[in-house]
Amino acid sequence: MKPYFPTLQGNERLKQQLGDRVLQGTMAHAYLLQGEIGTGKRLFAHLLAAAMCCEQRTADGVPLPCGVCNTCRKIMEDRTPDLTVIERGDNATIGIEAIRRAKEDMYLSSTENDKKVYIICEANKMTIAAQNALLIALEEPPRDVMIFLLCDDASSLLPTVRSRVQTIRMSLFDPQQMAAFLSTDPKAQRLRTESEELFLDLIVSAAGSPGRALGLLARKEMGALSAKRDCVLAILSAVHSRMRFSTLYEAIGGLSTKRQDMIEELGQLLLALRDLILLKRDENAPLCFFGDRDAARERCDTISLRALFAIYDATQAAILQLNQNVNIGVVTASFADALRAAPSK
Ligand SMILES: [Zn+2]
């Protein structure tokens, strides 16, 4: 049997399904890879591209993609004219020009590989005009063209775009999977021998995202991330204990004033809420934000399911507004109002 995508951690069922599809030649022409930051969307898109073009894809016992043939290496290192990665760079959005250029390129034949692959990172940052420009390519792509849209939140993608692509959801790691993943990383192991507590903090701060865990280790921003977690927990406490409004505002005031950081913090709040909602229904649900199940259960007991859903909706609305460039002060104020209005029971 061929091992599929061995360099991508976790996501076993996805890897099995898509590996089979590559070998059967039944891949769709466009996919939306959806998942939190650091869950391996970009890596997986590259691996899928490599798998379809790998020189050893039919060889028995060799992993798919092999990762060592010339084609695999060029794709994984973005060194082939048949792979185009579109990113927004310093711009707030991906505009129509970038998509037009890619579309023109799609109609030229490939130079090196069997497929021409286009990876659009942060696809949810495409302007409406850019998304509309992409529609025709998604509907009737030239032969041998593959398009991967990557994003964490697909809500700002047009329904017409979403309906023309197949969605792949990257999974988050539970704390056990994260510990197993980090056990292969020398830096993480060094951290563990220095301090078991810091190691556990890393697992919890990564909130299920292996990429975020590695980023934390590399940037040594453990302190900053603990602070973000504290801010999320302070908001949860302020809401469910029905403390004075000033306490709630103080907790919300702990959120970053930088747009991207605030989006990340609210994303963590969503993960925490998700844990609590799942826990209401199933004692043994896998948790992503809370490393300590008892602590999560304790919080769960003090807040109703209705309230959790209301806070979840308010948080999602705030993230959407931030992504739509609404003024941060306005977002914070309406978020606070929505939390105040959340049912107490
Ligand atoms: Zn290969």
Residues whose N, C-alpha, C, O or C-beta is under 5 A from the ligand:
A	BS01	ZN	C54 E55 Q56 P65 C66 G67 V68 C69 C72
